[in-house]
Amino acid sequence: MASDPFGDFKTAGYLRNTQGLSDPASIKHVEHALFPTNLDDAIEMLRTRKVIDYGPSSACGLFKDA
């Protein structure tokens, strides 16, 4: 994988996923399968926002010093 921001890809998998997956094909399959699962919740959350921005808990904020 191209990204290993935590430095533990071999032990925790890609981005510390809960299944510890490291095989790119498996990761892609799970990402594609789970995307529609949370889509309705994501759309509803976005509907309630007046402004959509990158808050302090976003990846932008988490990795700003990396």
KAVEN-V173433 format. One record per residue. N is the residue number from 0. RES is the residue in three letters. PHI is phi in whole degrees, -180 to 180 (NA if undefined). Layout:
# KAVEN-V173433
n;res;phi
N;RES;PHI
N;RES;PHI
This chain:
# KAVEN-V173433
n;res;phi
0;MET;NA
1;ALA;-80
2;SER;-115
3;ASP;-143
4;PRO;-64
5;PHE;-95
6;GLY;72
7;ASP;-131
8;PHE;-54
9;LYS;-67
10;THR;-101
11;ALA;-114
12;GLY;83
13;TYR;-64
14;LEU;51
15;ARG;54
16;ASN;-64
17;THR;-64
18;GLN;-95
19;GLY;67
20;LEU;-71
21;SER;-129
22;ASP;-77
23;PRO;-55
24;ALA;-66
25;SER;-66
26;ILE;-63
27;LYS;-61
28;HIS;-60
29;VAL;-66
30;GLU;-59
31;HIS;-69
32;ALA;-72
33;LEU;-85
34;PHE;-53
35;PRO;-68
36;THR;-60
37;ASN;-106
38;LEU;-64
39;ASP;-62
40;ASP;-64
41;ALA;-65
42;ILE;-64
43;GLU;-63
44;MET;-63
45;LEU;-66
46;ARG;-63
47;THR;-84
48;ARG;-90
49;LYS;-81
50;VAL;-130
51;ILE;-105
52;ASP;-144
53;TYR;-93
54;GLY;-79
55;PRO;-65
56;SER;-92
57;SER;-75
58;ALA;-58
59;CYS;-59
60;GLY;-74
61;LEU;-69
62;PHE;-111
63;LYS;-64
64;ASP;-94
65;ALA;-76
